[in-house]
Amino acid sequence: MRNWRGLADKLNTPGSNVTVVAFGGSITAGFIDAAPNSSWVDPLMASLRARYPAVSFSLVNLARGGHDVQAAATCWYQLAPQDADLILVEYSVNGCNGNMWCHSFMAPKVS
């Protein structure tokens, strides 16, 4: 998010759409791909939707298990939609181990 005021305006404008992008490791992607609500992002999105029911939220989850911050740090601008309103980054578990491969990201999970 480059403009917090723009995000605040969208959150307070009925009918607007807020695009949220998440980068991170397995705890952001979800420990088990087939299990619903296995990521901290799922309850966060549910909380946002409950708090702002007149706003539509789109989630682009670019998190991948086993990845570190280098991929997001070097490739986020190529991977995140240009109209993203909020970008969340979590790499508390995997840290930095020098993995700088942009192509290691698979197709984004979009909901």
N, C-alpha and C positions, 0 to 999 in steps of 0.2 A: 504494500500500500504506500503510494507516494504522497497521498493526500488524506490525512485523517479526517479533515472537515468534509471531504467528499464522501467518505464512508459514513460518517455520522448523518449527513444529509440523506443518503440513500436509505439508511436504516430507519429514518423518520419520514420517509415518503412512501405512502401506500402504493403498491403496484410496481415498485422498483425491483430490480434484480441485483443481488450481490453475489459476485463470483469469489469463492474462497479457494485458494490453492494450498495444498499441504505437501511439504517435502520432509523426508525423514527416513528412518529405518523401519524395522519390523513392527515396532510398537505404534508407529503412525500408519503403516500400511495395513496392520491387523495381523495378529499372530497367526491366525488360520484364515486363509482366503475365503473359505466357504462359510465361516462362522460370522453371523451378523454381530455388530457391536463389539468386535474384538479389538478395535482401535480406539484411542482416546478421541479421535476426530468424530466418530459417530455420535457420542453423547454431546460433544460440543455443538455439532450441527443441530441436533435435536433441541438443545438449549437455545440456540439462536432462533430457530424456527418458532419455538414456544414464546420467546420474548418479543419477537417481531413477526406476528402472524400475518400481517398485511404485506410482508416483503417476501419475495421469492429468492431462494438461495440455491446456487449451483456450486457443487464441489468438484474440483479436479484434484484427485489424490495421486500425486507423482511419487509417493514414497515407495521404497523397495527395500525389503529385508536385506541386511548385510551390506548396505551402502553407507558411506560416510559423507561428511559435509562437503568434501571437495567437489563431488559431482554437482551438488546444488549450487555451491559457490561459483563454479566456473560455467555452469550451463543453465542456470535458472532463467535467464533472459531468453534463451532459445526454447525452453520448455513451457514456461508459464504463459497463459494467454495474456496478450497485451492489455486487455481490459480487466485484468484481475483487480479486485478491490481490496483483498486481504490475502497476504502470503504468510503462511505459518511454516516455521522451520524447526525441526526437532532432530537432533543427533546426539542425544545425551548418552546413549548406550554404545553406539559404534565409534564415536569420536572421529579422529582424523588418522587415517593410515596411508595416505598418499594415493588412494584410488581416484584418478581424475578422468574416468572414461564417461563421456557424455552418452555414448551409444549404449551404455550398460542399462539405461532406463528402458523398460519395456513400454508398451502402449499405456497411456494414462488411464486410470479408472475414473470414469466420469459418471456422476449421478445427478 
